[in-house]
């Protein structure tokens, strides 16, 4: 029997400006990091160019053109029953280089229109302030978050949008999947330390010192921004956002169990321990010592972190893997690699499907932090086929959705304070990892393809109606 979700539970979808907004050089917007990424695939990593070549394809430039379709898309979200929509603000649409004294009014006006349209349908915005992008000029001058010069620039940007949208937005997240900054591939997107780099993204090499120093700058920036919001806008709710890659010990060998515990600390607990608890966890100091990490701090940094604790915890959950010291088959996933679990099925892109892991993760997170939780990314990338009568029968996506909603219901019954769920990519958008359109997540199909062609026509998939039914019943119907 399905568990009824709490009254007022937030149901919706999640997106990122760089992956679906398009209009990359319209109305004063400056180029962001993602505008320098070409398309790729599982076999061919995305390439980065220092200069944007007009003869090459950069899929994020157009995304799915939400910039010119926002009214149509929000109406479709409302038709599904959304009462929350997670989106991000493009920093370079507000401050084109990140260094201007005054914001770009046209950029601010665009988000005013989006928020007003959401309000028309009683959809609550959940806004990510930095979702895998920053003005590329900050990469050129400062090498992204490698420099603490970005802290005051980020503060200025956040304070600008806080004041502008103080009556339109309540829920804010500082950095998307901040914990991906602990690894080289994640740092490419999350901390943008690619100054002077050109070539395949897989060729980027960073040291632990570089990764954790950049994260320290982000912790301070996040702490200051959260503290500022609490002091000036007490109605705001400020959250973190982690990429939760659940892992299990590959065997019952105690060495494997400990190895997995260390990986869980590094990947899943470290960043949220800092942002939720307000201090560096005790285990981090030994890790820093063993990996030659010597953080450069300034007076007041730890105080900013301590006083900038978040109000609620959010995370992405797509998959799990296994970790151990014995030989296991490797598989790729969301910004990570790990062992293949023989008990799980996988998507076309090799991401292992583990709905029970979501229940387990929710319990682990809530036991640790005891603050409200949101699952703000969860979804399945797949190849969709359009029939002659423009139907998309995506039973595989519906199955994935139902199993994960059921797992969340069980976690709520377990006592977890889960307050929201936003499916990743409720409308097809550009994949962050591979730059593909054929890796589709949406309940809404968009006629846009990897070669850049397409009409941008929107079509409802079968999963559109499945999610609509789940939302309408507040999680109790359509799960059979």
Buried (B, 14 or more C-beta within 10 A) or exposed (E): EBBBBEEEBBBBBBBBBBBBBBBBEBEBBBBBBBBBBBBBBEEEBBBBBBEBEEEEEBBBBBBBBBBEBBEEBBEBBBBBBBBBBBBBBBBBBBBBBBBBEEBBEEBBEBBEEBBEBBEEBEBBBBBBBBBBBBBBBBBBBBBBBBBBBBBEBBBBBBBBBBEBBBEBBBBBBBBBBBBBBBBBBBBBBBBBBBBEBEEEBBEBEBEBBBBBBBBBBBBBBBBBBBBBBBEEBEEBBBBBBBBBBBBBBBBEEEEBBEBBBEBBBBBBBBBBBBBBBBEBBEBBEEBBEEEEBEBEEEEEBBEBBBBBBBBBBBBBBBBBBBBBBEEBEEBBBBBBEBBBBEEBEBBEBBBBBBBBBBBBBBBBBBEBBEBBBBBBBBBBBBEBEEEEEEBBBBEBBBBBBBBBBBBBBBBBEBEBBBBBBBBBBBBBBBBBBBBBBBBBBBBBBBBBEBEEEBEBEBBBBBBBBBBBBBBBBBBBEBBE
